[in-house]
Amino acid sequence: MNRGLKNRTPISNAVDTKLYEQLKQLSKDTMIPISKLLDKAIELVLKEYEKPAK
């Protein structure tokens, strides 16, 4: 079931309640959808854990 999504993958996960409330508030304040904020967060985590080039 992709719900018509072509470039997105639906996921389900549980997160810390306080972090989620802060994320919802950030989304409201910036008018950026939570899904886009999560995309950015994942990009930052992947970059942080990227292995240095040999």
N, C-alpha and C positions, 0 to 999 in steps of 0.2 A: 504494500500500500504506500504509494508515494504522494498521494493527495495532490497530484498535478505539479509536484516540485521537480524541476529539471536539474538545478544546480545546488540543491539543498538536501540534506539527509536528516530526517527527524530522529531525535534521540530522546531518551528518557533517563533522568538521573536525579538524585537527591543532593541538595547542597545545604550548607549551613544556613539556617533561617535568617540570622542577622545579615549575612552576606547577600542573601537574596533580597531582603528588604532594601538594602543599600543599592543594589543593582536596579531594583524597580524604581527607586527614587531618582537615580541617575538617569534612567531612561525617560522618566517624566520630565526632569529638569532640562535635559538636552534634546528631547523629542527624537531620540535615536532608539529604534526598536531594540528590545532585549536581545533578539537573535543577532543583530549586528554587533552589539556590545560583546556578546559571547564569542563571535567570530574574532574580534580584535583581541580579546583575552587569550583565546587559544593560540593565536599567532604569536603573542608575546611570550607565552609559556614555551612554545616550540622553539622560538628564537633563543630563549634563555638556556634551554637544555640542548641546544645544537652542539654537536661535537665539533671541536676546532679542526680546520683543514690540516692535513698532514703534509 
